[in-house]
């Protein structure tokens, strides 16, 4: 039976203690080898107060957030501070391989990466949106990990942090590149998702759900597809050049054009029917998308 409250891990030292490892070489960053790892503690879920990057193989019983994923193939997952990692009752499988890189936010303090790390949206993806790597890509990532490990295992000096930060930025940039490749190579699946987005939006708008619940949100669409909001927007951006929010806006504008050209409803009434609380917001969006006000569009159409 799983504990209701996740166990919070606040430091690298605590991670090493729980995993039965020697004290870390560096108090704010560590790479832990997962081969032969056993969980001897009655802990079903943990929350890390740090960034976690992992490469795993041979594991089919990890749950990240609300999603379960099979790690039989090598893949990478990314967690930002405060996210939950759960394990199932069967525990850690004997064939688990890979590593976990733990980075305490204090390690990034006053560095370029402290500001830039928020741009890497895959830290907000779910595990079932993890990054599959080719053998060549896996070698690239593992080489970077070896460089980081070698650096913090050496005598720490005034250059150590800058060198490790440089390696981390390189790793994150490669992950960004490989995710873009993944969006391209999975085009069939992604086009199916795009079709589902279209269907969800059409059903939502045409069933007048807007009147009771307001305009559809990115979170609503992502939830219907069992995807994270960030992954969905990143995938759509790569596929059609638009984020989820932009696609929602396009659908709303198309519906607005239909109402403006086929009904005598006032602009305020149309705005209300499309889920806008204030007609000014509707007018602003319509003009941004069409370079005309709703009234100008109606007059030009007629």
TAWODA-V995177 format. One record per residue. N is the residue number from 1. RES is the residue in three letters. SS is DSSP state (@ for helix, = for strand, . for the rest). PHI is phi as a letter, one per 40 degrees, with the letter a starting at -180 (NA if undefined). OMEGA is omega in whole degrees, 0 to 359 (NA if undefined). Layout:
n: {N & N}
res: {RES & RES}
ss: {SS & SS}
phi: {PHI & PHI}
omega: {OMEGA & OMEGA}
This chain:
n: {1 & 2 & 3 & 4 & 5 & 6 & 7 & 8 & 9 & 10 & 11 & 12 & 13 & 14 & 15 & 16 & 17 & 18 & 19 & 20 & 21 & 22 & 23 & 24 & 25 & 26 & 27 & 28 & 29 & 30 & 31 & 32 & 33 & 34 & 35 & 36 & 37 & 38 & 39 & 40 & 41 & 42 & 43 & 44 & 45 & 46 & 47 & 48 & 49 & 50 & 51 & 52 & 53 & 54 & 55 & 56 & 57 & 58 & 59 & 60 & 61 & 62 & 63 & 64 & 65 & 66 & 67 & 68 & 69 & 70 & 71 & 72 & 73 & 74 & 75 & 76 & 77 & 78 & 79 & 80 & 81 & 82 & 83 & 84 & 85 & 86 & 87 & 88 & 89 & 90 & 91 & 92 & 93 & 94 & 95 & 96 & 97 & 98 & 99 & 100 & 101 & 102 & 103 & 104 & 105 & 106 & 107 & 108 & 109 & 110 & 111 & 112 & 113 & 114 & 115 & 116 & 117 & 118 & 119 & 120 & 121 & 122 & 123 & 124 & 125 & 126 & 127 & 128 & 129 & 130 & 131 & 132 & 133 & 134 & 135 & 136 & 137 & 138 & 139 & 140 & 141 & 142 & 143 & 144 & 145 & 146 & 147 & 148 & 149 & 150 & 151 & 152 & 153 & 154 & 155 & 156 & 157 & 158 & 159 & 160 & 161 & 162 & 163 & 164 & 165 & 166 & 167 & 168 & 169 & 170 & 171 & 172 & 173 & 174 & 175 & 176 & 177 & 178 & 179 & 180 & 181 & 182 & 183 & 184 & 185 & 186 & 187 & 188 & 189 & 190 & 191 & 192 & 193 & 194 & 195 & 196 & 197 & 198 & 199 & 200 & 201 & 202 & 203 & 204 & 205 & 206 & 207 & 208 & 209 & 210 & 211 & 212 & 213 & 214 & 215 & 216 & 217 & 218 & 219 & 220 & 221 & 222 & 223 & 224 & 225 & 226 & 227 & 228 & 229 & 230 & 231 & 232 & 233 & 234 & 235 & 236 & 237 & 238 & 239 & 240 & 241 & 242 & 243 & 244 & 245 & 246 & 247 & 248 & 249 & 250 & 251 & 252 & 253 & 254 & 255 & 256 & 257 & 258 & 259 & 260 & 261 & 262 & 263 & 264 & 265 & 266 & 267 & 268 & 269 & 270 & 271 & 272 & 273 & 274 & 275 & 276 & 277 & 278 & 279 & 280 & 281 & 282 & 283 & 284 & 285 & 286 & 287 & 288 & 289 & 290 & 291 & 292 & 293 & 294 & 295 & 296 & 297 & 298 & 299 & 300 & 301 & 302}
res: {UNK & UNK & UNK & UNK & UNK & UNK & UNK & UNK & UNK & UNK & UNK & UNK & UNK & UNK & UNK & UNK & UNK & UNK & UNK & UNK & UNK & UNK & UNK & UNK & UNK & UNK & UNK & UNK & UNK & UNK & UNK & UNK & UNK & UNK & UNK & UNK & UNK & UNK & UNK & UNK & UNK & UNK & UNK & UNK & UNK & UNK & UNK & UNK & UNK & UNK & UNK & UNK & UNK & UNK & UNK & UNK & UNK & UNK & UNK & UNK & UNK & UNK & UNK & UNK & UNK & UNK & UNK & UNK & UNK & UNK & UNK & UNK & UNK & UNK & UNK & UNK & UNK & UNK & UNK & UNK & UNK & UNK & UNK & UNK & UNK & UNK & UNK & UNK & UNK & UNK & UNK & UNK & UNK & UNK & UNK & UNK & UNK & UNK & UNK & UNK & UNK & UNK & UNK & UNK & UNK & UNK & UNK & UNK & UNK & UNK & UNK & UNK & UNK & UNK & UNK & UNK & UNK & UNK & UNK & UNK & UNK & UNK & UNK & UNK & UNK & UNK & UNK & UNK & UNK & UNK & UNK & UNK & UNK & UNK & UNK & UNK & UNK & UNK & UNK & UNK & UNK & UNK & UNK & UNK & UNK & UNK & UNK & UNK & UNK & UNK & UNK & UNK & UNK & UNK & UNK & UNK & UNK & UNK & UNK & UNK & UNK & UNK & UNK & UNK & UNK & UNK & UNK & UNK & UNK & UNK & UNK & UNK & UNK & UNK & UNK & UNK & UNK & UNK & UNK & UNK & UNK & UNK & UNK & UNK & UNK & UNK & UNK & UNK & UNK & UNK & UNK & UNK & UNK & UNK & UNK & UNK & UNK & UNK & UNK & UNK & UNK & UNK & UNK & UNK & UNK & UNK & UNK & UNK & UNK & UNK & UNK & UNK & UNK & UNK & UNK & UNK & UNK & UNK & UNK & UNK & UNK & UNK & UNK & UNK & UNK & UNK & UNK & UNK & UNK & UNK & UNK & UNK & UNK & UNK & UNK & UNK & UNK & UNK & UNK & UNK & UNK & UNK & UNK & UNK & UNK & UNK & UNK & UNK & UNK & UNK & UNK & UNK & UNK & UNK & UNK & UNK & UNK & UNK & UNK & UNK & UNK & UNK & UNK & UNK & UNK & UNK & UNK & UNK & UNK & UNK & UNK & UNK & UNK & UNK & UNK & UNK & UNK & UNK & UNK & UNK & UNK & UNK & UNK & UNK & UNK & UNK & UNK & UNK & UNK & UNK & UNK & UNK & UNK & UNK & UNK & UNK & UNK & UNK & UNK & UNK & UNK & UNK}
ss: {. & . & . & . & . & . & = & = & = & . & . & @ & @ & @ & @ & @ & @ & @ & . & . & . & . & . & . & . & . & . & . & = & = & = & = & = & . & . & . & . & . & . & . & . & . & . & . & = & = & = & = & . & = & = & = & = & = & = & = & = & . & = & = & = & = & = & = & . & . & = & = & = & = & = & . & . & . & = & = & = & = & = & . & . & . & . & = & = & = & = & . & . & . & . & . & . & . & . & . & = & = & = & = & = & = & = & = & @ & @ & @ & @ & . & . & . & @ & @ & @ & @ & @ & @ & @ & @ & . & @ & @ & @ & @ & . & . & @ & @ & @ & . & = & = & . & . & @ & @ & @ & @ & @ & @ & @ & @ & @ & @ & @ & @ & @ & @ & @ & @ & @ & @ & @ & . & . & . & . & . & . & @ & @ & @ & @ & @ & @ & @ & @ & @ & @ & @ & @ & @ & @ & @ & @ & @ & @ & @ & @ & @ & @ & @ & @ & @ & @ & . & @ & @ & @ & @ & @ & @ & @ & @ & @ & @ & @ & @ & @ & @ & @ & @ & @ & @ & @ & @ & . & . & @ & @ & @ & @ & @ & . & . & . & . & @ & @ & @ & @ & @ & @ & @ & @ & . & . & . & @ & @ & @ & @ & @ & @ & @ & @ & @ & @ & @ & @ & . & . & . & @ & @ & @ & @ & @ & @ & @ & @ & @ & @ & @ & @ & @ & @ & @ & @ & @ & @ & @ & . & . & . & . & @ & @ & @ & @ & @ & @ & @ & . & . & . & . & . & @ & @ & @ & @ & @ & @ & @ & @ & @ & @ & @ & @ & . & . & . & @ & @ & @ & @ & @ & @ & @ & @ & .}
phi: {NA & c & c & c & b & c & c & c & b & b & a & c & d & c & d & c & c & c & c & g & b & c & d & c & c & b & c & b & a & a & b & b & c & c & c & g & c & b & c & c & b & c & b & c & a & b & b & c & c & a & c & b & b & b & b & b & b & g & b & b & b & b & b & b & g & b & b & b & a & c & c & c & c & c & a & b & b & b & b & c & d & g & c & b & b & b & b & c & c & c & g & c & c & c & c & c & b & h & a & b & b & b & b & c & d & c & c & c & d & g & b & c & c & d & c & c & c & c & c & c & c & c & c & b & c & c & c & c & b & c & c & c & b & c & d & c & c & c & c & c & c & c & c & c & c & c & c & c & c & c & c & c & c & c & c & c & b & c & c & d & c & c & c & c & d & c & c & c & c & c & c & c & c & c & c & c & c & c & c & c & c & c & c & c & c & b & c & c & c & c & c & c & c & d & c & c & d & d & c & c & c & c & c & c & c & c & c & f & c & d & c & c & b & g & c & c & b & d & c & c & c & c & c & c & c & f & b & c & c & c & c & d & c & c & c & c & c & c & c & b & g & b & c & d & c & c & c & d & c & c & c & c & c & d & c & c & c & c & c & c & c & b & b & b & c & c & c & c & c & c & d & c & c & c & g & c & c & b & c & c & c & c & d & c & c & c & c & c & c & b & g & b & c & d & c & c & c & c & c & c & c & c}
omega: {184 & 175 & 182 & 185 & 179 & 178 & 183 & 179 & 189 & 186 & 175 & 180 & 180 & 177 & 181 & 180 & 181 & 181 & 178 & 182 & 174 & 178 & 183 & 177 & 180 & 185 & 188 & 179 & 180 & 173 & 184 & 177 & 184 & 181 & 180 & 181 & 175 & 176 & 182 & 182 & 179 & 181 & 182 & 183 & 179 & 171 & 179 & 174 & 183 & 175 & 179 & 174 & 185 & 171 & 185 & 173 & 173 & 180 & 182 & 184 & 174 & 178 & 180 & 188 & 179 & 188 & 176 & 181 & 179 & 182 & 178 & 175 & 179 & 177 & 181 & 174 & 185 & 178 & 173 & 181 & 176 & 179 & 187 & 173 & 182 & 172 & 181 & 189 & 182 & 176 & 183 & 181 & 183 & 183 & 180 & 175 & 177 & 182 & 173 & 178 & 180 & 181 & 177 & 180 & 180 & 179 & 182 & 187 & 176 & 175 & 179 & 183 & 178 & 180 & 188 & 189 & 179 & 181 & 180 & 189 & 183 & 172 & 178 & 179 & 174 & 184 & 179 & 174 & 184 & 187 & 174 & 182 & 169 & 179 & 181 & 179 & 179 & 178 & 179 & 181 & 182 & 176 & 179 & 179 & 177 & 179 & 179 & 181 & 180 & 183 & 182 & 173 & 178 & 176 & 182 & 178 & 186 & 180 & 190 & 184 & 180 & 180 & 180 & 178 & 178 & 177 & 179 & 179 & 178 & 179 & 182 & 178 & 175 & 178 & 177 & 179 & 183 & 176 & 178 & 175 & 181 & 177 & 182 & 185 & 178 & 186 & 182 & 178 & 182 & 177 & 175 & 178 & 178 & 178 & 178 & 177 & 179 & 181 & 180 & 181 & 180 & 179 & 183 & 185 & 184 & 179 & 177 & 176 & 181 & 184 & 185 & 186 & 181 & 181 & 179 & 181 & 176 & 181 & 179 & 181 & 181 & 180 & 179 & 182 & 182 & 177 & 172 & 182 & 183 & 180 & 181 & 181 & 179 & 181 & 180 & 178 & 179 & 186 & 186 & 177 & 180 & 174 & 178 & 181 & 179 & 178 & 176 & 179 & 179 & 179 & 180 & 180 & 177 & 179 & 178 & 178 & 179 & 181 & 180 & 185 & 185 & 180 & 176 & 178 & 177 & 179 & 179 & 179 & 178 & 178 & 180 & 181 & 179 & 174 & 179 & 180 & 181 & 181 & 179 & 179 & 178 & 180 & 181 & 180 & 182 & 181 & 178 & 184 & 187 & 184 & 174 & 171 & 177 & 179 & 178 & 178 & 181 & 181 & 180 & 180 & 181 & NA}
